[in-house]
């Protein structure tokens, strides 16, 4: 087995550090906004690593056991994807001592820490690019980037023309990863932070480093430090090229999110096509990679879940219910568990509201319950997946997760009407008279006539086992 065993048991919580919690006002930048003001692409709000440490009790109470941090290294932006120094924690977020304290507190409580690795491009302040701007074709680092002609124009308005940059943003010059010196630098960075105690890397836009040998060498460098380190690729479309023992353990499974939101909100996907997509993804990759997928309902790059489903508490709960029963590691984008709203970037990066009067407490309790049940039932984490029923026209879908005697039936009603569904149970080995209960509502059920009869409210679901 090549994927880290712990990922199957992981429940991720993604944190955009500047917006989660301000634990040390002394490191706030001069242009810090008041906490909770509408976010902009320029203004900081003061969140930092100490804030995460101070709110660890909140995360432990929720039940998560892994944190994915958006970039934390020295940069000039709120998003930190324009790295200035890969070896320094951004002073606006803290320092190395703060990072080690976060790792220590997390690990003592059984929480893994995943870092965001931005290795396709850097910021204009990165030492090699700064040297290139200063010395032009006389720079010893001219082969670290993709330069077309000199002098470089890195600061006037407009797109990058005489060097390659991510999406032609002048602030994000693209590395020449074919250069052995660049490779060594990146691999050394990857090893260094694992040696500090990080538990893996989420790799930003890895498909833009379109070089299998680079990623095979990167994987070797990482696994040589910690064979249980998790490598997660930001790949937005189904592609088995990227999930294997030469690339990444898992991918950010955005196709699941897309299918689910099209079913629940947009109305552009009927149940048969939804089932075709989500079950097809289970066949696209080897099973161990399927179980190591990172399954999000939102992220720093997407509209907020609650906003996307038009503030429907029922649809939000149904989305979480499916996510926590589907193979792979479920991931919560900070604040989605309390119904935080937001349109696309930068609005999806609002500050976490720590006043509980601003929370959807019922939704948080629902997510907390799903987490506890997923932890309790191994079938939900690593069991077989079996379709039991699908409705062509009324939005009903039932599947089971099974591992030995641990068997959970998951039923969805993705429609506006009360629905009854008779679920065949013979394939589960449940005979007539077999007693079951709803894991979410404690309702009692009995198998009769080879079927389990369920009544589902509009836009709802249930787990029975």
QUIGI-V401298 format. One line per field, one symbol per residue. ss: DSSP state (~ for helix, > for strand, _ for the rest). phi: phi as a letter, one per 20 degrees, with the letter a starting at -180 (. if undefined). burial: I if it has 16 or more other C-alpha atoms within 10 Angstrom, else O. A space follows every 50 residues. Layout:
BEGIN
ss = ???
phi = ???
burial = ???
END
This chain:
BEGIN
ss = ____~~~~~__>>>>_~~~_____~~~____>___________>____~~ ~~~~_~~~~~~~___>>>>___>>>_______>>>>>>>______~~~~~ ~~~~~~~~___>>>>>>___>_____~~~~~~~~~~~~___~~~>_>___ ____________>_>~~~____>>>____~~~~~~~~~~~~~~~~~___> >>>__~~~___~~~~~~~~~~~~~~____>>>>______~~~>____>_> >>_~~~~~~~~~~~~~____~~~~~~~~~~~~~~__~~~~___>>>____ ____~~~~____~~~~~~~~~~~_____>>>>>__~~~________~~~_ _____~~~__~~~~~~~~~~~~~~~~_~~~~~_>>>>>>>_____>>>>> >>>__>>>>>>>>_____>>>>>>_~~~______>>>>_____>>>_>__ >>>>>>___>>>>>_
phi = .defffffefcececegfdeaeebgfefffefefgnfgfcfdeecnfbff ffgfdfffffffofcbcdefgcegbddfemedfebfdcfggfdpbfffff ffgfffffdmdecdeedddfbcefefgfffffffdlfeffdfeecdeead ffddcfgoefddbfbflmfgfcfefefffgffggfffffgfgffffpfdq ceefkffeeebfffffffgfffffebfefedddedecfafgedaedccfb cfefgfggfffffedfmecefgfffgffffffefcggffgfdfddedaaf dcffgfffelmeffffffffgfgfdegoefcdegnffdmfdrefgeffdf ffeeeffeeefffffffgfgffffffdgffebffdcfdabdfcdmdbccc dcbmeecceddccebecfcdcdefdgfemeegnfecbffecmfeccfbmm cdecddfglbbbdca
burial = OOIIOOIIIIIIIIIIIIIIIIIIOOIIOOOOIOIOOIIOOOIIIIIIII IIIOOIOOIOOIIIIIIIIIIIIIIIOIIIIIIIIIOOIIIIIIIIOIIO OIIOIIIOOOIIIIIIIIIIIIIIIIOIIIIIIOOIIOIOIIIIIIIOOO OIIIOOOOIIIIIIIIOOIIIIIIIIIOOOOIIOOIIOIIIIIIOOIIII IIIIIIIOIOOOOIIOIIIIIIIOOIIIIIIIIIIOOIOOOIIIOIIIII IIIIIIIIIIIIIIOOOOIIIOOIIOIIIOIIOOIOOIIIIIIIIIIIII OIIIIIIIIOOIIIIIIIIIIIIIIIIIIIIIIIIIIIIIIIIOIIIIII IIIOOOOOIIOOIIOIIIIIIOIIIOIIIIIIIOIOOIIIOOOOIIIIII IIIOOOIIIIIIIIIOOOIOIIIIIOOIOIIOOOOIOOIOOOOOIIIIOI IIIIOIIIIIIIIII
END
